[in-house]
Amino acid sequence: MAVVETRASHLSDTVGWFSLLQTVGVSNVHAVAVVAAAVVVVVVVEGVVVVVVVVVVVVVVVVVVVVVVVVVVVVAVAEVVVVEVVVVVVVVVVVVVVVVVVVVVVVVVVVVVVIVVVVVVVVVVVVVVVVVVVVVVVVVEEVVVVEVVVVVVVVVVVSSSSSSSSSSSSSCSSISSSSSSSSSSSSSSSSSSSSSSSSRSFVVVVVVVVVVVVVVSSSIVVVVVVVVVSRSIVVRSSSSSSSSSSSSSSSSSSSSSNSSSSRIIIIFSIINVI
């Protein structure tokens, strides 16, 4: 009987909490939660995609290097005994496997650290914003302030997650390039960047579809679409700035600042419509 009464009291407390959220604007809190969930999903999936792309690129480079070494040894030194050729091939394969294992372990550790940091930051920001939303709406009763807080959180979370993912992808490409020769490193880094950009577009499409199917409220759908659109804008601006930084640093900084300002204007305009 006591257990039933305890559960009933917990249920009443939960109902009271939900009614409080309903009175202080549950749509804003729900929107922040959905935004955080969408950002976390995008970052986690991108981390997995980066690991897969780096592993595939490293394996392809390793296979090419092994084939070239075997062909050079067989063609240049035709009088070498078959046993010695087999020994050379075995040694090369063992060294390459060790390098691949080390690179994969380092990439996985970097991606896991980035994902954990982003998830912790998103959770902390969401908790702080929910508390701020409740306090501001109860004390000040200004919905505009809540929308501004939501916009700031969206911009901060998207910017932080994009910078962390771009830094992780750049570190992964540098690791993969250092493990191979100079000619193959340039091709592997370019292929990894193109593959990661295409995978990011695929991840954005998947997140949009999932959120639109799961979420019913149109305002939340608009907010999540804004997050995904701003995410793609940040990815494009970061990739363009990184590609043009070798030619001119001033033009890349101006383009990234313009893209960030346009991103903030888009988010403000759409959430003001909501």
Long-range contacts (C-beta under 8 A, 24 or more apart in sequence): 20-134, 21-134, 24-133, 24-134, 24-137, 24-138, 25-133, 25-137, 25-143, 25-146, 27-217, 27-219, 27-220, 28-133, 28-143, 28-146, 28-147, 28-150, 29-130, 29-133, 29-134, 30-217, 30-220, 31-150, 31-219, 31-220, 31-223, 32-126, 32-129, 32-130, 32-133, 32-150, 32-153, 33-126, 34-211, 34-215, 34-220, 34-223, 34-224, 35-150, 35-153, 35-154, 35-157, 35-223, 35-224, 35-227, 36-122, 36-123, 36-125, 36-126, 36-157, 38-207, 38-211, 38-224, 38-227, 38-228, 39-118, 39-122, 39-157, 39-158, 39-161, 39-227, 39-231, 40-118, 40-119, 40-122, 41-207, 41-210, 42-161, 42-203, 42-204, 42-207, 42-228, 42-231, 43-114, 43-115, 43-118, 43-119, 43-161, 43-164, 43-165, 44-115, 44-119, 45-203, 45-206, 45-207, 46-165, 46-196, 46-199, 46-200, 46-203, 47-111, 47-112, 47-114, 47-115, 47-165, 47-168, 48-111, 49-196, 49-199, 49-200, 49-203, 50-107, 50-111, 50-165, 50-168, 50-169, 50-172, 50-196, 50-199, 51-104, 51-107, 51-108, 51-111, 51-172, 53-192, 53-195, 53-196, 53-199, 54-103, 54-104, 54-107, 54-172, 54-173, 54-175, 54-176, 54-192, 55-104, 55-107, 56-195, 57-176, 57-188, 57-191, 57-192, 57-195, 58-100, 58-103, 58-104, 58-176, 58-179, 58-180, 58-188, 59-100, 60-188, 61-176, 61-179, 61-180, 61-184, 61-188, 62-96, 62-99, 62-100, 62-180, 64-184, 65-92, 65-96, 65-180, 65-181, 65-184, 66-92, 66-93, 66-96, 99-179, 100-179, 102-179, 103-175, 103-176, 103-179, 106-175, 107-172, 107-175, 107-176, 110-168, 110-171, 110-172, 110-175, 111-168, 111-172, 114-164, 114-165, 114-167, 114-168, 117-164, 118-160, 118-161, 118-164, 121-157, 121-160, 122-157, 122-161, 125-153, 125-156, 125-157, 126-153, 129-153, 147-271, 147-272, 147-274, 150-223, 150-271, 151-264, 151-267, 151-268, 151-271, 154-223, 154-226, 154-227, 154-230, 154-267, 155-230, 155-263, 155-264, 155-267, 157-227, 158-227, 158-230, 158-231, 158-234, 158-263, 159-234, 159-260, 161-231, 162-231, 162-234, 162-235, 162-238, 163-238, 165-235, 166-235, 166-238, 166-239, 166-242, 169-193, 169-196, 170-242, 193-239, 197-235, 197-239, 200-232, 200-235, 201-232, 204-228, 204-231, 204-232, 219-274, 222-270, 222-271, 222-273, 222-274, 223-270, 223-271, 223-274, 226-266, 226-267, 226-270, 226-271, 229-266, 230-263, 230-266, 230-267, 233-259, 233-262, 233-263, 233-266, 234-259, 234-260, 234-263
